[in-house]
């Protein structure tokens, strides 16, 4: 399983295809890499909120081919230190 910390991202909306488009930027062995993802429209609000407000966020690629984004464990509560 490969786990990559998302360093930054771009959220676009493809007007021709009428779909959201995330581009994640991470580093592999010091080289920058882009990962393109086209999630369902109905999930973009939740995903953009997660990327904007949770840190760190990771992009995970399993050996079985599944992919996901996740946060790390954190304590419950507002304005964590």
C-alpha positions in Angstrom: 0.0 0.0 0.0 1.3 3.4 -0.9 0.4 6.4 1.3 1.1 9.9 0.0 0.5 13.2 2.0 -1.4 15.6 -0.2 0.7 18.8 -0.1 -1.8 20.9 -2.0 -4.7 20.5 -4.4 -6.6 22.3 -7.1 -10.4 22.1 -7.5 -11.7 22.7 -11.0 -15.0 22.3 -12.7 -14.9 21.0 -16.3 -17.6 23.0 -18.1 -17.6 20.8 -21.2 -18.1 17.6 -19.3 -20.0 19.2 -16.4 -18.0 17.5 -13.7 -15.8 18.4 -10.8 -12.1 17.8 -11.1 -9.6 17.5 -8.2 -5.8 17.6 -8.8 -3.8 16.4 -5.8 -0.1 17.3 -5.6 2.3 15.1 -3.6 5.9 14.1 -3.7 7.4 10.7 -4.4 11.1 10.4 -3.8 11.4 14.2 -3.9 9.7 14.5 -7.3 6.3 16.3 -7.6 3.4 14.2 -8.8 -0.2 15.1 -9.8 -3.2 12.8 -9.3 -6.4 13.6 -11.2 -9.7 12.6 -9.7 -13.2 13.2 -11.0 -15.6 12.5 -8.0 -19.4 12.5 -8.3 -20.8 16.1 -8.1 -22.8 15.4 -5.0 -19.6 14.6 -3.0 -17.6 17.7 -3.9 -18.8 19.9 -1.1 -17.8 17.3 1.5 -14.5 16.6 -0.1 -13.5 20.2 -0.6 -14.4 20.8 3.1 -12.2 17.9 4.2 -9.2 19.2 2.1 -9.7 22.7 3.3 -10.1 22.0 7.0 -8.4 18.8 7.8 -4.6 18.5 8.0 -2.8 16.3 7.1 -4.8 14.5 4.4 -3.4 11.5 2.6 -4.0 9.8 -0.8 -3.8 6.0 -0.4 -3.3 3.4 -3.2 -3.8 -0.2 -2.0 -2.2 -3.2 -3.6 -5.7 -4.3 -4.7 -6.1 -1.2 -6.8 -8.5 0.7 -4.4 -7.8 4.4 -3.8 -9.0 6.8 -1.2 -8.3 10.0 0.7 -8.1 10.0 4.4 -7.2 12.1 7.4 -5.0 10.9 10.3 -6.4 10.2 13.7 -7.1 13.3 15.8 -8.8 14.3 19.0 -12.5 15.3 18.9 -13.1 19.0 19.4 -12.9 22.4 17.8 -9.7 24.2 17.1 -7.3 21.4 18.0 -3.8 22.5 18.9 
